[in-house]
Amino acid sequence: MDRISFKIGVVFFITILLVEGVLFYYLHSSIIHSRIDEELASLQTRGNNHRDILETSYSQETIHHITTMESRTDTHVIITDQTGVIVSSSVPADSSMKDIITETPGDVPRAGLILEDDWQDKQYIASVSPLENDGAVYMFKNTQRVQSLIAKLNKHFWLAGILLLTSMAVITLFLSRFITKPVIKMNEATSKIRQGDYSVTLPRRGNDELGELAESIQVLADDLSHMKRQRNEFLASISHELRTPLTYIKGYADIAGKAGTTSEDRSHYLQIIHEEATKLTGLVKGLFDLAKMDENTFTIEKERLELCTFMRGIHSRMAPSFTEKNMTLNFACHGEVYIEADPVRFEQILINLLDNARKYSEEGTTTTMQVFKKNGHTHITVMDEGKGIPDEDQTWVFDRFYRVDKSRSKALGGSGLGLAIVKELVEAHGGKITLRSELGKGTTFEIIL
């Protein structure tokens, strides 16, 4: 749980640290260079101002006034004559000042010149402003004062950096926890699923990728839970469905084999054994068909089929079984409707639906088959007036061995595989099947191709 949040936190922290480090370095360098440039420009401007005053009134009084004024500031002034001899200065000139004066180039521009800008290693920063035919004005500033200013600036930067790192660490911690919390919950959910526990609940967290992943895991858990229940029900159902005919076959075979059994009773028992064996064969065939569909080894041999003529033939074959139960089977199809389908499998679909309608409808009711075109699709409906299917069962009627009649009435028969096979066959034809049902009013199955 903590590993992923730690990793994400470290990645976030290092990324932000690198970005902020580069920005801080650039900002620090820019501010220092800007501040040094301001100091140099101020020094040069101050020298130019003194130069302008001296050019206006070059006298001992003016020179004394300038040097006295500068002696009270953190800058120093030295005034030289045309030969470079010091005329006056606000402080005694030391060797560093004299070296700078000595190294002054001969062609100094009217706007002045920065003679020394190395504030880190030199004792002074300095500028010179030329006096017209009268020498030059040199301005000096001790770099200790500049370094002290830069040190204060660095102190503020360090304080800001520490505060920023602390806030980054806190924000990264909360952000990584916020991001990884749903991931941790999903990891816990998948661990439970892996252990066979599908009772997981994940909240829907918006429409982002994490929300979609949580929803997918939730759907997977629900589907696996349903499949587990379905598998257990399938095993229970198949064991019941196989046990019942086998019990009949074994029981009646034992009775028929007894010496005292009359030939008439033996024939009757053999007839029952034959019926149960036939049911067992049909059940195994249905299971075999479903297994082949699951493995995608079930082949559909499609051909061009005129649906009205095809279904009219099924109607003529099935109508007598409805009449025998005092029921009516109607058929409605106008014109010619062509589809691509496997006639054997499609007949299996329709006979299954019609057989269900006959089993679960009362005498005097009507079942209707209808074919029509709508929005470029072919619609086939089988509508009965039978018992109907409760709302809570409608979702599951296409599941294997699922039967609305939980009593497993022997009178109605059926293995619960019919509608499962119908759904698989319809989907194998590229279509879908839906149902509408109301208790006491009947059920309509609709195939859309």
C-alpha positions in Angstrom: 0.0 0.0 0.0 2.8 2.4 1.0 5.1 1.3 -1.8 3.2 2.9 -4.7 2.4 6.1 -2.7 6.1 6.3 -1.8 7.2 5.8 -5.4 4.8 8.3 -6.8 5.7 10.8 -4.0 9.4 10.4 -4.7 8.9 10.9 -8.5 6.7 14.0 -7.9 9.1 15.4 -5.4 12.2 14.9 -7.5 10.4 16.3 -10.6 9.1 19.4 -8.8 12.5 19.8 -7.1 14.3 19.8 -10.4 11.9 22.3 -11.9 11.9 24.6 -8.9 15.7 24.2 -8.6 16.2 25.4 -12.2 13.8 28.3 -11.7 15.3 29.3 -8.4 18.8 29.3 -9.9 17.7 31.4 -12.8 15.8 33.8 -10.6 18.7 34.1 -8.1 21.2 34.7 -10.9 18.9 37.2 -12.5 18.3 39.2 -9.3 22.0 39.3 -8.4 23.1 40.4 -11.8 20.4 43.0 -11.9 21.4 44.2 -8.5 25.1 44.5 -9.4 24.2 46.2 -12.7 22.1 48.7 -10.7 25.1 49.4 -8.3 27.5 49.9 -11.2 25.1 52.1 -13.1 24.4 54.1 -9.9 28.2 54.5 -9.4 28.8 55.6 -13.0 25.9 58.1 -12.9 27.2 59.6 -9.6 30.6 60.1 -11.2 29.0 61.7 -14.3 27.0 64.1 -12.1 30.2 65.2 -10.3 32.0 65.5 -13.6 29.1 67.8 -14.9 29.4 70.0 -11.8 33.1 70.3 -12.1 32.9 71.2 -15.8 30.5 73.9 -14.9 32.6 75.3 -12.0 36.1 73.8 -11.7 37.4 75.3 -8.5 39.0 74.3 -5.2 35.7 75.1 -3.4 33.7 72.8 -5.8 36.3 70.0 -5.5 36.2 70.3 -1.7 32.5 70.3 -1.6 32.3 67.0 -3.8 35.0 65.2 -1.7 33.4 66.2 1.6 30.0 65.0 0.4 31.3 61.7 -0.7 33.2 61.1 2.5 29.8 60.8 4.3 28.5 58.1 2.0 29.5 54.5 1.2 31.1 55.5 -2.1 34.5 57.2 -2.6 35.6 59.8 -5.1 39.0 60.6 -6.5 39.6 63.5 -8.8 42.8 63.6 -11.0 44.3 66.1 -13.3 45.2 65.6 -17.0 48.5 63.8 -16.0 46.7 61.3 -13.7 47.9 63.0 -10.5 45.4 62.9 -7.7 44.0 66.3 -7.1 41.6 65.4 -4.3 39.9 62.4 -2.7 37.2 61.7 -0.2 39.4 59.0 1.4 43.2 58.4 1.2 43.8 56.4 -2.0 45.1 52.8 -1.2 47.0 50.5 -3.5 43.9 49.0 -5.0 42.5 52.4 -6.0 45.9 53.5 -7.4 46.1 50.2 -9.5 42.7 50.9 -11.0 43.6 54.5 -11.8 46.9 53.4 -13.3 45.2 50.8 -15.5 42.6 53.3 -16.9 42.6 53.3 -20.7 43.4 56.5 -22.5 40.2 56.8 -24.5 37.4 56.9 -22.0 34.0 57.7 -23.6 32.1 60.8 -22.6 29.4 58.7 -20.9 32.0 57.2 -18.6 33.4 53.7 -18.2 33.1 50.8 -15.7 36.7 50.0 -14.7 36.0 47.1 -12.3 32.9 45.0 -11.9 34.3 42.0 -10.1 32.4 42.3 -6.8 33.4 38.8 -5.6 37.2 38.9 -5.7 38.2 42.6 -5.9 38.2 45.1 -3.1 36.3 47.8 -5.1 34.0 48.2 -8.0 34.9 51.4 -9.9 33.9 53.7 -12.7 35.6 56.7 -14.4 34.0 59.9 -15.9 36.3 62.0 -18.0 36.6 65.8 -17.4 37.0 67.8 -20.6 40.7 68.9 -20.7 40.8 68.8 -16.9 41.4 65.1 -15.9 38.9 62.5 -14.6 36.5 61.7 -11.7 36.9 58.2 -10.3 34.2 56.6 -8.2 34.8 53.6 -5.9 32.6 51.4 -3.8 33.9 48.7 -1.4 32.7 45.3 -2.5 32.2 44.2 1.2 29.0 46.3 1.2 27.9 44.7 -2.1 28.7 41.2 -0.8 26.8 42.0 2.4 23.8 42.9 0.3 24.1 39.7 -1.8 24.5 37.7 1.5 21.2 39.1 2.8 19.6 38.3 -0.6 21.0 34.7 -0.4 19.6 34.3 3.1 16.2 35.2 1.9 16.5 32.8 -1.0 17.6 30.0 1.4 14.6 30.7 3.7 12.2 30.7 0.7 13.8 27.5 -0.6 13.4 25.7 2.8 9.8 26.8 3.0 9.1 25.8 -0.5 10.7 22.3 0.0 8.7 21.8 3.1 5.4 22.8 1.4 6.4 20.6 -1.6 7.0 17.6 0.7 3.6 18.1 2.4 1.7 18.7 -0.9 3.4 15.7 -2.5 2.6 13.5 0.4 -1.1 14.4 0.3 -1.2 14.4 -3.5 0.4 10.9 -3.7 -2.0 9.7 -1.1 -5.0 11.2 -2.9 -3.9 9.6 -6.2 -3.0 6.2 -4.8 -5.9 5.8 -2.5 -8.3 4.6 -5.2 -5.5 2.5 -6.7 -4.9 0.9 -3.3 -8.6 0.2 -3.0 -8.7 -1.4 -6.5 -5.6 -3.5 -5.6 -7.4 -4.7 -2.5 -10.5 -5.5 -4.5 -8.5 -7.5 -7.1 -6.7 -9.4 -4.3 -10.1 -10.4 -2.9 -11.3 -11.4 -6.4 -8.1 -13.5 -6.9 -8.9 -15.3 -3.7 -12.4 -16.1 -4.9 -14.2 -13.4 -2.9 -16.3 -11.3 -5.3 -18.1 -9.2 -2.7 -16.3 -6.0 -3.5 -17.7 -2.5 -3.7 -15.8 0.3 -5.4 -17.2 3.8 -5.5 -17.5 5.5 -8.9 -14.8 8.2 -9.0 -15.8 10.5 -11.9 -15.2 10.0 -15.6 -11.4 9.8 -15.6 -9.3 6.7 -16.3 -9.3 5.7 -12.6 -13.1 5.9 -12.4 -13.4 3.8 -15.6 -11.0 1.2 -14.2 -12.9 1.1 -10.9 -16.1 0.6 -12.8 -14.5 -2.2 -14.9 -13.3 -4.0 -11.8 -16.7 -3.7 -10.2 -18.4 -5.0 -13.3 -15.8 -7.9 -13.4 -16.5 -8.7 -9.8 -20.3 -8.7 -10.3 -19.9 -10.8 -13.5 -17.6 -13.3 -11.8 -20.0 -13.5 -8.8 -22.9 -14.2 -11.1 -20.8 -16.7 -13.1 -19.9 -18.5 -9.8 -23.6 -18.7 -8.8 -24.5 -19.7 -12.3 -21.8 -22.4 -12.3 -23.1 -23.8 -8.9 -26.6 -23.7 -10.2 -25.5 -25.3 -13.4 -23.8 -28.2 -11.6 -26.8 -28.6 -9.3 -29.2 -28.5 -12.3 -27.2 -30.8 -14.5 -26.7 -33.4 -11.7 -30.5 -33.3 -11.2 -31.3 -33.4 -14.9 -29.0 -36.4 -15.4 -29.9 -38.2 -12.2 -33.7 -38.2 -12.9 -33.7 -40.0 -16.2 -30.9 -42.3 -15.1 -32.9 -43.2 -12.0 -35.9 -44.1 -14.1 -33.8 -46.1 -16.6 -32.1 -48.0 -13.8 -35.3 -48.6 -11.8 -37.4 -49.7 -14.7 -34.6 -51.8 -16.2 -34.4 -53.7 -12.9 -38.1 -54.3 -12.8 -38.3 -55.3 -16.4 -35.4 -57.8 -15.8 -37.3 -59.6 -13.0 -38.5 -63.1 -13.9 -42.1 -62.5 -12.8 -42.7 -59.5 -15.0 -45.3 -60.0 -17.7 -44.5 -59.2 -21.3 -47.1 -56.5 -21.3 -45.5 -54.8 -18.2 -42.1 -55.3 -19.6 -43.1 -53.5 -22.9 -44.5 -50.7 -20.8 -41.3 -50.4 -18.7 -39.1 -50.5 -21.9 -41.3 -47.7 -23.4 -40.6 -45.6 -20.3 -36.8 -46.4 -20.5 -36.9 -45.4 -24.1 -38.6 -42.1 -23.3 -36.1 -41.3 -20.6 -33.2 -42.3 -22.7 -34.5 -40.0 -25.5 -34.7 -37.1 -22.9 -31.2 -37.9 -21.7 -29.9 -37.9 -25.3 -31.5 -34.5 -26.0 -30.0 -33.1 -22.8 -26.5 -34.3 -23.7 -26.9 -33.0 -27.2 -27.9 -29.6 -25.9 -24.9 -29.5 -23.6 -22.7 -30.6 -26.4 -24.0 -27.8 -28.7 -23.5 -25.2 -26.0 -19.9 -26.5 -25.3 -19.1 -26.2 -29.0 -20.5 -22.7 -29.1 -18.4 -21.7 -26.1 -15.3 -23.1 -27.9 -16.2 -21.4 -31.1 -16.2 -24.7 -32.9 -19.9 -24.5 -33.7 -20.3 -24.0 -37.5 -23.1 -22.0 -39.1 -23.7 -22.8 -42.8 -25.4 -19.7 -44.0 -27.4 -19.5 -47.3 -29.8 -17.1 -48.8 -33.2 -17.8 -47.3 -36.6 -16.4 -48.2 -37.9 -16.0 -44.6 -41.7 -15.9 -45.3 -41.7 -19.2 -47.2 -39.4 -20.8 -44.7 -41.4 -19.8 -41.6 -44.7 -20.8 -43.4 -43.3 -24.3 -43.6 -42.5 -24.3 -39.8 -46.0 -23.0 -39.2 -47.6 -25.8 -41.1 -45.6 -28.4 -39.1 -46.2 -26.8 -35.7 -49.8 -25.8 -36.0 -51.2 -29.4 -35.4 -49.5 -29.5 -32.0 -51.1 -26.2 -31.0 -54.5 -27.4 -32.3 -54.1 -30.6 -30.2 -54.0 -28.4 -27.1 -57.0 -26.3 -28.4 -54.7 -23.4 -29.2 -54.2 -21.3 -32.3 -50.9 -20.6 -34.1 -51.0 -17.6 -36.5 -48.4 -16.4 -39.0 -48.1 -13.0 -40.7 -45.5 -12.1 -43.3 -46.1 -9.9 -46.3 -44.1 -10.0 -49.5 -40.6 -11.5 -49.6 -38.0 -11.1 -47.0 -34.5 -12.5 -47.6 -31.8 -13.2 -45.0 -28.5 -15.0 -44.8 -29.0 -17.9 -42.3 -28.4 -21.5 -41.6 -31.9 -23.1 -42.2 -31.3 -26.0 -39.8 -30.2 -23.8 -36.9 -32.7 -21.1 -37.7 -35.5 -23.7 -37.6 -34.1 -24.9 -34.2 -34.4 -21.3 -32.9 -38.1 -20.9 -34.0 -39.2 -24.4 -32.9 -37.7 -23.7 -29.4 -39.6 -20.5 -29.1 -42.8 -22.0 -30.4 -42.4 -25.0 -28.1 -42.1 -22.7 -25.1 -45.1 -20.7 -26.2 -47.2 -23.9 -26.4 -46.0 -25.3 -23.1 -46.7 -22.1 -21.1 -50.0 -21.1 -22.6 -53.5 -22.1 -21.7 -56.2 -23.6 -23.9 -58.0 -21.1 -26.1 -55.0 -18.8 -26.4 -53.3 -17.6 -29.6 -49.6 -17.6 -30.5 -48.5 -15.4 -33.4 -45.4 -15.5 -35.6 -44.7 -12.3 -37.5 -42.0 -11.0 -39.8 -41.4 -7.4 -40.8 -38.7 -4.9 -41.9 -37.9 -1.9 -39.8 -35.0 0.6 -40.2 -33.1 -1.7 -42.5 -33.4 -4.7 -40.0 -35.4 -7.9 -40.2 -37.6 -8.4 -37.1 -39.1 -11.8 -36.2 -41.5 -12.0 -33.3 -43.1 -14.9 -31.5 -45.9 -13.6 -29.3 -48.0 -15.8 -27.0 -50.8 -15.2 -24.5 -49.4 -17.4 -21.8 -48.5 -17.1 -18.2 -45.8 -14.4 -18.7 -42.4 -14.1 -17.0 -42.0 -12.1 -13.7 -39.8 -9.0 -14.0 -37.1 -10.5 -11.7 -36.7 -13.5 -13.9 -36.5 -11.8 -17.3 -32.8 -11.0 -17.0 -31.9 -14.6 -16.4 -34.2 -16.6 -18.7 -31.4 -17.0 -21.3 -29.0 -18.5 -18.8 -28.4 -22.2 -18.9 -30.7 -24.4 -16.8 -32.5 -21.3 -15.6 -36.3 -21.9 -15.3 -39.0 -19.6 -14.2 -40.8 -22.7 -12.9 -38.6 -23.6 -9.9 -40.7 -26.6 -9.1 -39.3 -28.5 -12.1 -42.7 -29.7 -13.0 -42.5 -33.0 -14.9 -45.7 -32.1 -16.7 -44.0 -29.2 -18.4 -40.7 -30.9 -18.9 -37.7 -29.1 -20.4 -34.1 -28.9 -19.3 -33.7 -25.2 -19.1 -31.2 -25.2 -22.1 -33.7 -24.2 -24.8 -33.5 -20.4 -24.5 -29.7 -20.5 -23.8 -29.3 -22.3 -27.1 -31.6 -19.9 -28.9 -29.6 -16.9 -27.7 -26.3 -18.4 -28.7 -27.7 -19.3 -32.2 -29.2 -15.9 -32.8 -25.9 -14.2 -31.8 -24.1 -16.7 -34.1 -26.2 -15.3 -36.9 -25.1 -11.8 -36.0 -28.5 -10.8 -34.5 -29.9 -10.2 -31.0 -33.0 -11.5 -29.2 -35.1 -9.5 -26.7 -38.2 -10.2 -24.7 -41.2 -8.3 -23.4 -43.4 -10.0 -20.9 -46.3 -9.3 -18.5 -47.6 -11.7 -15.9 -51.0 -13.2 -17.0 -50.9 -11.5 -20.4 -48.1 -13.3 -22.3 -44.6 -13.0 -23.6 -43.1 -11.7 -26.8 -39.7 -12.8 -28.1 -38.2 -10.6 -30.8 -35.3 -11.5 -33.0 -33.5 -8.6 -34.8 -31.2 -9.5 -37.7 
